[in-house]
Amino acid sequence: MVAVEELSKQGCSVKVSDLYAMQFEPRATRNDIVGCLHNPEEFNYGVETWEAYKRGDLSNDLIEEQKKVQEADLMIFQFPLYWFSMPAIMKGWMDRVLVQGFAHEFPNCYDSGLLKNKLALFSFTTGGSKEMYAKGGISGDIRYLLWPIQHGIMHFCGVKVLAPHICFAPEYVSEEKRKEMLIAWAQRLKALWKEEPINCSPEWYFK
């Protein structure tokens, strides 16, 4: 993995959550709460995980992932774009790990979100070409798709977001082009800590 190698060279402590290898459970269920429910008469997942977080009664897999988030200065999310979004297993990670009390707690959201001292970067591949994801392209500006992910999840939790790293249609280019993509990613990582976060406002996405 290019990011692991490059960041390790820089002296960073890198932890990886390979969700498929971990067989991470993407479904938000009663099993995420250990022991008794706050309100056994009427199950409300948001309320129950909030209360369980405060008691230290979330399931072990969630506690482990939350520890990784707490220790991280930078979170890189690497994935293929599925149906204009992230794969279901990654969305399940967001749903289950970023619970109220840990990542957000109204009115502590957006600039005052509970993860406000962290950075995130979404690095992903697409099936379509760069032209398809241009403002006048058939798929629309790629930034439109990033609004719910970068703004609705990360910024909502207070995380500052670096510009995404997008590799367009690697499946349909030459081996040489794919190598160039990896080299460009490694080069960006070398200077990543000097980058400024994007302007987390609707204008960045829809201007």
Phi, psi and chi 1 to 4 in degrees:
 res  aa     phi    psi   chi1   chi2   chi3   chi4
   1 MET       -  122.8  -68.4  172.8   67.5      -
   2 VAL   -59.8  -45.4  171.7      -      -      -
   3 ALA   -63.6  -43.1      -      -      -      -
   4 VAL   -61.9  -46.0  173.8      -      -      -
   5 GLU   -63.4  -49.4  -70.7  175.9   11.9      -
   6 GLU   -66.9  -45.5  178.1   52.5   43.0      -
   7 LEU   -68.9  -33.8  -68.1  170.9      -      -
   8 SER   -64.8  -39.3  -64.5      -      -      -
   9 LYS   -59.0  -33.3  -82.3 -176.3 -158.5  169.4
  10 GLN   -77.8   -4.2  -64.2  175.9   24.7      -
  11 GLY    92.7    7.8      -      -      -      -
  12 CYS   -75.4  146.7  -61.4      -      -      -
  13 SER   -88.1  115.7  173.4      -      -      -
  14 VAL  -111.1  127.4 -178.7      -      -      -
  15 LYS  -117.9  137.0  -68.1 -172.5  178.1  177.6
  16 VAL  -116.3  133.9  176.4      -      -      -
  17 SER  -111.5   97.1  -70.7      -      -      -
  18 ASP   -86.7   95.8 -176.6  -24.1      -      -
  19 LEU   -60.4  -36.5  -59.8 -176.7      -      -
  20 TYR   -69.8  -45.5  -71.1  104.1      -      -
  21 ALA   -62.3  -35.0      -      -      -      -
  22 MET   -76.4  -11.4  -67.4  159.8   59.5      -
  23 GLN    51.7   47.9  -63.6 -172.4  -38.8      -
  24 PHE   -61.3  133.5 -174.3   81.0      -      -
  25 GLU   -79.5  114.3  170.1   58.7   75.2      -
  26 PRO   -84.6  -13.2   29.9  -32.8      -      -
  27 ARG   -85.1  133.9  -65.6  170.9  -61.3  176.7
  28 ALA   -86.9  109.6      -      -      -      -
  29 THR  -136.3  178.6   69.8      -      -      -
  30 ARG   -57.2  -27.0  163.7   69.3  176.1   85.6
  31 ASN   -66.0  -13.3  -66.5  -26.2      -      -
  32 ASP   -75.8  -11.5  -66.1  -13.3      -      -
  33 ILE  -111.4  123.6  -61.5  101.4      -      -
  34 VAL   -88.8  134.0  176.1      -      -      -
  35 GLY    82.5 -151.3      -      -      -      -
  36 CYS   -74.5  151.8  -61.6      -      -      -
  37 LEU   -85.1  152.4  -67.0  175.7      -      -
  38 HIS   -64.7  -41.9  176.2   69.7      -      -
  39 ASN  -134.2   88.9 -178.4   -0.3      -      -
  40 PRO   -67.0  -15.1   21.5  -29.6      -      -
  41 GLU   -76.5  -30.3  -57.6  -59.8  -42.4      -
  42 GLU  -146.0  106.9 -177.7  179.1   -9.8      -
  43 PHE   -76.9  120.2 -177.8   71.8      -      -
  44 ASN  -125.1  110.1  179.0  -45.6      -      -
  45 TYR   -58.3  -44.6 -177.4   83.0      -      -
  46 GLY   -61.2  -45.3      -      -      -      -
  47 VAL   -67.4  -44.3  170.1      -      -      -
  48 GLU   -66.5  -39.2  -67.7  -63.2  -18.3      -
  49 THR   -72.0  -33.4   50.7      -      -      -
  50 TRP   -61.3  -49.2 -176.9   22.3      -      -
  51 GLU   -65.7  -40.2  -66.7  -65.6  -25.8      -
  52 ALA   -65.7  -37.3      -      -      -      -
  53 TYR   -61.6  -44.4  172.5   73.6      -      -
  54 LYS   -64.1  -32.3  -69.9 -171.5  -77.5 -172.6
  55 ARG   -86.2  -12.7  -62.8 -166.7  -50.3  -93.9
  56 GLY    78.5   28.2      -      -      -      -
  57 ASP  -113.0   26.9  -76.7  -16.5      -      -
  58 LEU   -79.4  160.2  -70.9  172.5      -      -
  59 SER   -64.9  154.8   58.7      -      -      -
  60 ASN   -58.3  -37.1  -74.4  -24.3      -      -
  61 ASP   -64.6  -35.4   60.2  -24.5      -      -
  62 LEU   -72.2  -40.2  -60.6 -170.4      -      -
  63 ILE   -61.7  -41.4  -70.0  171.3      -      -
  64 GLU   -63.8  -42.8  -75.4  -57.9  -50.8      -
  65 GLU   -69.7  -37.4  -67.8  -53.8  -62.9      -
  66 GLN   -64.8  -34.3  -72.4  177.1  -13.5      -
  67 LYS   -62.4  -41.8  -83.8 -176.3 -168.5  169.1
  68 LYS   -62.4  -42.0  -67.8  174.9 -171.0  173.5
  69 VAL   -64.1  -45.4  172.7      -      -      -
  70 GLN   -59.0  -38.4  -78.5  174.2  -32.9      -
  71 GLU   -81.7  -13.9  -67.8  170.0   -0.1      -
  72 ALA   -84.4  138.1      -      -      -      -
  73 ASP   -87.7  -33.8  -64.1  -51.8      -      -
  74 LEU  -134.9  133.0  166.4   68.6      -      -
  75 MET  -113.6  123.5  -63.2  176.2  -76.2      -
  76 ILE  -107.5  124.5  -63.3  177.1      -      -
  77 PHE  -105.6  113.8  -63.3   93.4      -      -
  78 GLN  -109.1  125.1 -179.3   69.7   56.4      -
  79 PHE  -164.5  161.1   59.1   98.2      -      -
  80 PRO   -87.3  141.3   29.7  -30.1      -      -
  81 LEU   -69.9  120.4 -165.7   68.7      -      -
  82 TYR  -112.7  120.9  -80.2    6.9      -      -
  83 TRP    45.6   49.6  -66.4  113.5      -      -
  84 PHE    65.8   22.3  -76.3   20.0      -      -
  85 SER  -154.8 -171.1 -172.4      -      -      -
  86 MET   -84.3  158.6   66.0 -174.7   85.6      -
  87 PRO   -60.1  154.4  -23.0   33.7      -      -
  88 ALA   -58.0  -35.6      -      -      -      -
  89 ILE   -65.8  -35.5 -163.6  167.8      -      -
  90 MET   -74.1  -38.6 -176.3  174.7  -76.0      -
  91 LYS   -62.0  -37.1  178.6   56.3  165.9   58.6
  92 GLY   -63.8  -34.9      -      -      -      -
  93 TRP   -62.5  -45.7 -174.7   95.3      -      -
  94 MET   -60.2  -46.5  -55.2  -78.9 -177.9      -
  95 ASP   -61.5  -41.8  -68.0  -17.2      -      -
  96 ARG   -88.8  -34.5  -63.5 -179.0   63.1 -134.5
  97 VAL   -85.2  -40.4  174.5      -      -      -
  98 LEU   -88.2   60.7  -56.9  178.0      -      -
  99 VAL   -80.3  161.4  -59.7      -      -      -
 100 GLN   -61.1  139.9 -175.2  172.5   -3.2      -
 101 GLY    96.9  -34.1      -      -      -      -
 102 PHE   -95.4  -50.8  170.3   70.1      -      -
 103 ALA  -105.2  -24.5      -      -      -      -
 104 HIS  -159.6  156.5   58.2   89.9      -      -
 105 GLU  -164.2   98.2 -170.2  164.1   -5.2      -
 106 PHE   -50.0  132.9 -168.5   82.1      -      -
 107 PRO   -87.4   11.2   33.8  -35.9      -      -
 108 ASN   -81.8   81.8  -65.9  -42.1      -      -
 109 CYS  -145.7  170.4   52.7      -      -      -
 110 TYR    54.4 -125.3  -68.2  113.2      -      -
 111 ASP   -61.3  -20.3  -71.9  -16.9      -      -
 112 SER  -109.7   18.3   58.4      -      -      -
 113 GLY   -59.4  159.5      -      -      -      -
 114 LEU   -73.6  -11.1  -58.0 -178.0      -      -
 115 LEU  -108.7   33.7  -57.4  179.9      -      -
 116 LYS   -69.9  -11.2   61.0 -172.6  174.1 -172.5
 117 ASN   -98.4   18.4  -64.8  -41.5      -      -
 118 LYS  -118.4  159.4  -58.3 -173.7 -178.5  -60.2
 119 LEU  -114.9  150.0  -70.4  169.2      -      -
 120 ALA  -133.8  149.0      -      -      -      -
 121 LEU  -139.1  127.5 -168.5  162.9      -      -
 122 PHE   -99.3  116.4  -72.5   87.3      -      -
 123 SER  -114.4  118.8  171.6      -      -      -
 124 PHE  -147.7  162.8   59.5   94.8      -      -
 125 THR  -110.2  155.0   55.4      -      -      -
 126 THR  -121.7  163.4   68.5      -      -      -
 127 GLY   -88.8  -31.2      -      -      -      -
 128 GLY   -89.1  162.1      -      -      -      -
 129 SER   -76.9  167.7   65.8      -      -      -
 130 LYS   -60.6  -37.2 -171.3  172.4 -176.1  177.6
 131 GLU   -64.2  -36.3  -68.7   72.3   26.6      -
 132 MET   -64.9  -30.6  -70.5  175.5   69.3      -
 133 TYR  -101.6   19.1  -73.0  104.2      -      -
 134 ALA   -81.9  167.1      -      -      -      -
 135 LYS   -56.3  -38.2 -170.3  164.7  -78.1 -170.2
 136 GLY   -94.6    5.8      -      -      -      -
 137 GLY   -79.2  167.2      -      -      -      -
 138 ILE   -65.1  -28.3 -167.0  167.9      -      -
 139 SER   -91.4   -7.9  -62.9      -      -      -
 140 GLY    82.5  166.2      -      -      -      -
 141 ASP   -57.6  130.4 -167.5  -30.8      -      -
 142 ILE   -56.5  -27.0 -166.4   78.3      -      -
 143 ARG   -65.3  -28.1  -68.3 -171.9  178.3 -165.0
 144 TYR   -59.1  -39.3  -58.6  160.2      -      -
 145 LEU   -71.6  -22.8  -47.9 -175.1      -      -
 146 LEU   -83.4  -13.9  -65.8  169.7      -      -
 147 TRP   -55.3  -53.4  170.7 -103.4      -      -
 148 PRO   -68.4  -28.3   20.6  -30.2      -      -
 149 ILE   -82.0  -56.0  -58.7  172.2      -      -
 150 GLN   -74.2  -45.0  -67.4 -173.3  164.8      -
 151 HIS   -86.5  -49.9 -170.0   77.5      -      -
 152 GLY   -70.8  -23.6      -      -      -      -
 153 ILE  -110.3  -64.7  -59.6  175.6      -      -
 154 MET   -65.1  -53.8  -74.2  -64.4  115.5      -
 155 HIS   -65.0  -35.3 -172.8 -154.2      -      -
 156 PHE   -56.8  -35.3 -175.6   83.5      -      -
 157 CYS   -86.8    5.2  -64.2      -      -      -
 158 GLY    92.0   -3.9      -      -      -      -
 159 VAL   -72.3  135.9  180.0      -      -      -
 160 LYS   -84.0  141.8  -68.4 -178.9  174.4   63.4
 161 VAL  -113.8  127.9 -179.0      -      -      -
 162 LEU   -83.5  158.1  -63.6  175.9      -      -
 163 ALA   -55.3  139.7      -      -      -      -
 164 PRO   -66.1  156.4   27.7  -36.3      -      -
 165 HIS  -112.1  114.4 -165.8   85.1      -      -
 166 ILE  -118.4  126.6  -51.0  167.2      -      -
 167 CYS  -107.0  108.5  -68.6      -      -      -
 168 PHE   -82.1  126.1  -69.5   97.4      -      -
 169 ALA    48.1   51.3      -      -      -      -
 170 PRO   -61.5  -25.3   22.7  -33.1      -      -
 171 GLU   -65.8  -23.7 -173.5  179.2   -1.9      -
 172 TYR  -110.9   13.6  -58.2  107.0      -      -
 173 VAL  -114.9  171.1  -60.2      -      -      -
 174 SER   -70.9  162.7   66.2      -      -      -
 175 GLU   -58.7  -37.5 -176.9   67.2   22.2      -
 176 GLU   -61.9  -42.1 -175.4  179.8  -13.2      -
 177 LYS   -65.5  -38.4  -73.9  -74.3 -175.4 -172.2
 178 ARG   -64.5  -39.3  -77.0 -165.2  -72.8  -86.4
 179 LYS   -64.0  -38.5  -75.3  178.6 -178.1  174.2
 180 GLU   -62.2  -37.8  -72.6  175.0    8.0      -
 181 MET   -61.3  -43.0  -71.1  177.3  177.5      -
 182 LEU   -67.8  -39.3  -68.1  174.8      -      -
 183 ILE   -63.7  -42.2  -69.4  167.8      -      -
 184 ALA   -63.3  -37.9      -      -      -      -
 185 TRP   -65.6  -45.4  177.7 -140.9      -      -
 186 ALA   -61.8  -40.5      -      -      -      -
 187 GLN   -64.8  -40.7  -73.8  -60.4  118.3      -
 188 ARG   -63.9  -40.8 -178.6  179.2  175.8 -168.9
 189 LEU   -62.8  -29.0  -70.8  164.2      -      -
 190 LYS   -61.7  -34.0  -72.0 -178.7 -166.6  -61.1
 191 ALA  -112.6   16.1      -      -      -      -
 192 LEU   -59.5  -36.7 -163.5   67.2      -      -
 193 TRP   -72.5   -9.6  -58.2  105.3      -      -
 194 LYS   -92.2   -8.2  -64.3  176.9 -177.3  174.7
 195 GLU   -74.1  148.4  -69.5 -172.8   16.5      -
 196 GLU   -95.8  142.7  -71.1  -65.9  -38.4      -
 197 PRO   -62.3  158.8  -18.7   30.6      -      -
 198 ILE   -69.4  163.4   65.2  167.4      -      -
 199 ASN   -76.8  104.8  173.5   21.5      -      -
 200 CYS   -76.3   76.6  -72.8      -      -      -
 201 SER  -144.3  160.5   67.3      -      -      -
 202 PRO   -55.7  -29.6  -26.8   35.1      -      -
 203 GLU   -60.8  -37.0  -73.5   74.1   27.5      -
 204 TRP   -61.9  -35.2 -171.7   88.5      -      -
 205 TYR   -89.1  -36.2  -62.1   90.6      -      -
 206 PHE  -120.1    8.8  -56.3  111.6      -      -
 207 LYS   -68.1      -   62.8 -177.3  176.2 -176.2
